[in-house]
Amino acid sequence: MHFNTSTPHDDPGDLHYALWNFPAVDVDIAAQLVGVSPSIVYRQIRANGEAFDGVPARKVGRRYVIPTKPLRVFLMCDEPHPSTNIGQAALRGYA
């Protein structure tokens, strides 16, 4: 039996999938999407409770998660570019 051991950390396409299809992502994925190191994100969370400007961090057990909707707004990809239908399909949940 073969199990898929890849994580969203392995492939940029998976990062895009996680951003549009999961309610929240972990600090490592959020940091990779923004292009900073996870230690910078953890420092921001400890300093002001936000992972990025306007993007809250929530503690779940012993780890932090970052809600994807505010993260998409921060990355300015909450509203898809009008020349593509890919974002529209993702917004409808078909991507």
Residue, then its C-alpha position, 0 to 999 in steps of 0.5 A: m500500500h502506498f501513502n502520499t507523504s507529500t505535504p503542501h510544503d513540497d510543491p508550490g501548486d500544493l501551497h496554492y491548493a492549501l490557500w484556496n481550500f483549507p480554512a487555515v494553514d500552519v505557520d510554515i505554509a503561511a511563511q512560505l506563501v509570503g516569502v519569509s521564514p517561519s521564525i519571523v512569523y512566530r516573532q510577529i505572533r508573539a509581538n502582536g498576535e498577528a502573523f502579518d498585518g491584518v492576519p490573525a494567528r489562532k492557537v490550536g493546542r500547542r501550535y498556531v494556525i493562520p486563517t486563509k481568508p485574511l491571508r488571501v486578502f493580505l496577499m491581494c489574491d482574495e479577488p481573482h484577476p478578471s482575465t482568468n476563470i481559475g480564481q472564480a472556480a476556486l471561489r465556487g469550490y470547484a478547484 
